[in-house]
């Protein structure tokens, strides 16, 4: 069968790579794909991005099912369109995708259904937002309400930083329509974890735990980014916490959406803050929801799946996730993001990339911001590559990944050198 993956990032490269390993999948089309998917013989890029054209392509080419990677097409209603045409697709509807496309929608939903999250207020007026920040004090978190490609969150450690973020978003229009409304919420202490599940409207299948590294620089310094690296599993998510997250966060979210008349299907990503304490009682709060898999968490997660992921997707689309299972490799996987010069502010593009070694069973370099210029591979975005390795221990996976990173070159390349530091600390 032929399948379609929508998107152009590292997440989509990893999903397409995994689907292509199925013995039942003959071709994986990636729309529009990137330089890495173009170079992978089992994948085929198609230069289409509009949902109407994608639906037509799926109809004309007998696509068995489509998986949507990024948030923008979901917020644009691609799932609604495909379903209206009788096409199999995995993802949330436009209404359900509001959990990610509007921070205000998500916070109001959490509050209404008693799901733990930080206290918040929403503003469109700059003066009122500044006044609220002065009342609350710092540290405090300023979020653009809409989609901002991972750059709409400012963790302000000082009032000066908070006021600047408000001015940039509400006053300066730095994030365009995404920042025309801001959510200001209390700062939560603890350790972050990414908890991603698959939902078929009723049944829920948890994926392996993972931990992202949002800040640009080592030791969690510098501005927030879309993610500078990730690893799986995350030691912070013990069996006790796993059960609590399912019981206190995930299942109430799926049920709450249904109660609100919005059936949720697709990947549901809960970004969590887990405070210190005993696992049975320590506070767990939702930082954010994403309605798709995380990037770069997807890359380590996909490397740990040992069975046919296409079969899992088919069962999810059919509403039979209760009949699906995933055979997880017990080893650790770890991904290091190599980013472009000047990322995340205004990344430089067009630099030549060399030295990427061939993929092995232990290490795969997934592409994100890359493109083929003739036979030359060049940077085309902020996060360029995610070098992802697997090993019996965190240390071995780290060594393999960083040894590979050292072989790759493009001018201005930057990456964190401490991915999985929390796991090593434990």
N, C-alpha and C positions, 0 to 999 in steps of 0.2 A: 504494500500500500504506500501511497504518497501522503506526506504530512507537510504542514506549513507552520513555521515559527515566525511571528511578527516581532521585529525589532532589530537593533543594530549594535547592541552592547555586549559586554562580557557575559552577562546573564543569558542572553539569547544564544551566544556561541556555545555556552555550556549545555543548555537545554537541547539545542540541535545536535550537538556532539553525542549526548546521551541517547537521544531518540534514534540516531543513525546506527546505534549498536544493536538495535532490535532486528532479529532475523526476519521479521515480517515487514519491515520498512525498507522500501526500495530507494526512495528519494526523500530527502529533507530539503525543502525550499526555505530560504531565509529571506525575509523582506523587511528592509533592503539589505541586511547583512553588513559585513565589514571586510577588511582586508584578510582577516584570519579565516572567516567562513568562505571567502573566495578561494583561498589557498588549500582548503580541505576538500579532498576528492569526493567524499561521501555527502557533501553539502553543495547546494546550488543557490547562489544569490539571484534574486529577482528585483529589479529596480522599480518597485511599486511601494507606495506608502499610503495612498488614499484608501479609505475603508471600502468605498464602492468598487474600486478597481481590484482590491484584494478579494472581495466576495466574488466578483466576476471570474477572477483567476481560479479561485477554489472550485467554482462550478464548472469551468471549462476544462480543468485538469483532473477532475475526480479526486480532489483532496479528501482523505479519510477524516481528518480532523485538523483543527488549527489551535495552536497555543499562543496566547498573547503575552509577550514579555514585559514591555514597559507600561507605565501608568497612563500616558497621554492618549493612546488609542482607546483604552478602557473608558476614560473620562469622556471621550468623544462618542461613545456608544457603539463601538465595533461589534460587541457581543450581541446587542439588540438587533443590529442589521443582519448579521450572519444567521441568527436564529429565525428571523422573519423570512429568510430565504431557505430555511430548512437545512442549513449547514451546521455541522458539528463543530463546536468551538468551546474551549475551556477558558473561563474567565468570568468576572462579575459583570452584571448589567451596568449601564450608566448610573442608574439610581443607587445600586449597591456600591459602586466605585466612589461615591461621595465620602465614604469612610476615609479615603485618602485624598480625594480632590478638594475637600473642604475641611480644614482643621476645626472650624467652628461646628460643622455638622458632626464630626467625630466626638468632639468634647461634649456637645449637647447630648449626643447618643449615650456616651459613657455615663454622664451624670444622671440622665433619665432612667437608666437601667441599673444604677447602683454598682457599676463596674469601677474599681479603684483607679483614680487618675489624679493628677495635681489640680488644685483649685485654679480657676482661670477667669478671664474676662475678655470680651471681643470688642474691637474698636475700629471705626472708620475715620474718626476725628482725631487729628494729631494732638491737639491741646488736651483732650480728655485722656488720651493714652499716656502722655507725659505726666499728667497729674496722678494717674493710677500708679505709675512706676515710682514716683516720689513717695506715694503713700506706702507702697509695699516694700521698697528698699531692694537692695541687691544682695546676693546673686538672684537673677530672675531670667526667664526665658522668653524671647520674642520670636514669634513664628508668623511667617506669611500664611494667610489662610489658604491660598491656592497652590497649585503645583509649581515648584521652583527647582526641579532637577537636583534635589538634595542640598540646595544652597539657601533655603528659606528659613533656616533656624539659626538664631544667634543666642548662645548661652552667655549672657552678659554678667561678668563678674563684678562690674562696677556700674554705678548709675550713669556715668558718662557713656559707657558702651551701650547701655540700654537706650538712652536717649538718641544716640547716633543711629542705632538700628531702626528706631521708630521713624526718625527723619528720613533715613534711606528708603524705607519701605512705603510709608504713608505720605511723606512729604516730597521725597525726591523721585519716587516712581522707579527706584532702582530695579525692582523685580516686576515691573509692569502690572498687569491685572492681578497677578498672583499676590502682590503685596498691597492691593487697594484696601484690604481689610487685614487686620492683624489680630492674632490671639496671643495674649500675654498670660503666662502661667507660672506658678510657683516652681522654684528650683527643687529638684528631688535628689537626695543623696543615695549613693549605692553603686552597684555594678550593673552595667547594661547587658542584656542578652536579647538575641533574636529568636523568636519562637514562631515557626512557620508551619502552617497546616494546609491540607487540601480539603475543600468543602464541596459537596455535591448538592447542597441545598438543605440536606438533613444530616447526612453522615459526615464524620470528620476523621481524616487520617493525618496524624502528626508526622512531620518530617524531622530529621535529626536536628538537635539543637546546634546553635552556632553563635559566635560572637564577632561583631563588626568592630572596626576601629575608625570612628568618625573623624577624629581630629587629624589635621594634616601632618603634624610633627610627632616625633618620639615623645613618650611619657604623656601622651594625650594633651599636647600643647598645640597652639595655633588654631586657625579657624576651622569650623565644621566643613566637612566635604561630603561627597556622595558615598565615601567609604574608601579607606586606604589599605584594607586587608581584612581577612576574616579566617576563622578556623572552626572546625567541627570535630568532635562534640565540644560543647562548652561546659567545663567542670562545674560552673556555678549552677547549672540546671541538674540538680540531683533527682533521683526518682521521686522523692517526696515533693520537690518543687514542681517537677513535671506534672504530677497528678493535680497539684493545686492550681497550676496555670490552666490546665484543661478545665478544671471544675469552676474556678473563680473568674477566668478571663474568656477563654475561647468558647466554651459551650454557651455561656450566657450571651456572648456577642452574636453567635449564630442564631440562637433562639430569639434574642432581642430584635434582630433584623427581621426575622419572620413575623414576630408580633407587630412590628411596625409596617408590615405589608410589603417588605422588600426581601425576597428570598436571596440568600447569598450563595453564589457558586464561584469556584476559582481558588486561587491561592490567597490565603489570609495571613498576613505578617503582622505580628504584634511585637513592636519594639518595647521592651520592658525595662524598668528600673527595679532592681532587687536590692533592698536594704540589708544591713547586717542583722544578725540574730539567728535564732533557732529556725530550721527549715520549716517547721510546722506552723510558725507564727510570724516570721519576718515579713515585713510589708512588701507586696508586689504591686507596682503601679504601671499602667499603660502610658508610655511616652507618646506613642503614635501608632496608627494603623497604616499598613500598606496593603493594597489589593492585588499584589503580585509578589513574586519572590524578590528577595533582596539582592542587591548587587553591591559588594562582592560575595555575599553568603552563598549564592547559588553555585558558584564554582566549586568550593569545597564540598557542598552537599551532593552535587551531581557525581563527584568522584567517589563518593562512598556508596552509591547505589549499585548493587551487584545483580539485580534481576532486571526484567524487561520493563522499562519505564513507560513505553508506549502502551503496554497492557494496563498499567495503573491509570494513565490519562483516559483511556477508553472507558474504563469502569467509572471514573469520576464523571465523565460526560453523560454516561448512561444512568447516573444516580445509584451506582452499585459500589460505592467506596467501602461499604461494609464487607464486600467480598475481596477487596484488594489488600495486598501487603507489600512491604518493601523490605528486601533483604539488605541490611546495612553492614558494610565492612566495619569491623570493630576498631580499625586503626584510625589515627588522626590525620585529617587533611587540613592543609594550610595554604592560603593564597596571599601573595604579596602584590599589591597594586603598584605598577610603575606609571607615574603620572608625568604630564608634560610640564615644561618650563612655565612658571607663573600660574599653575593651577593652585587653588580654585578660582582666583580672581579673574584673569583673562588669559587662559592657556594659549601658548603659541602652537601653531600647527604647521605641518609641512616638513618636519624634520625626518631625515632618512633613518629607518630602523634596520639594524643589522645584528647578526649573532644569535638569533632565536634558534635553539637546538630543536631537533625533531622530537615530537612527543614520544614519551615512553610510558610504561605501565605505572611508573612512579611519579612522573611529572608532565603536566600539560600546560602550555602557555596559551591561555584564552585571550582573544583580542577584544578590544572595545573601541577605542578611538584610533582606528587604523584604516587605511585605504590603500588599494593598489593603484599606483601611477605607472602604467605600463607594466614593467617587471619590478618596479621599485616599490617597496613598502614604506609608507610615510605615516606620520602622526596626523590625526584628523580630529582630535578631541582632547578633553582634559585628562581623563583616565584612559591610558593607552593600552596597557596589558595587565593581566592578572596571572602571575606565575603560580601555579597550584600544584602542590606535591602531597604525597601520602607516605606515611611512615608508621612504624610500630610504636613510636613515641612522638610527643610534641617536638622534642629536640631533633629527632631524625627528620621529621617532615620539614622543620625549619631549615635544617642544614641543606637538604636537597633543594628547597625553593630558593634560598639565598645563593647557593652555588650556581644555580641557573640564572638568577638575576644578574650575577656578576659577568655572565657571558654576553648579555644583551646590551646593545648601545644605541642611544639616540641622544642628540645634543639636548642638554637641559633636563635630562631624566631625573626624577626625584622619587624617593620611596622611603617608607618608614623602615627602620632597622630593628623594630621591637615587636613585630606581630606575634601575638599569643603571649605577651609578657605576663598577663594575669594568670594564665595556665601554668607557666613556668614558676611563678611565685608560689602557687599552691603546691 
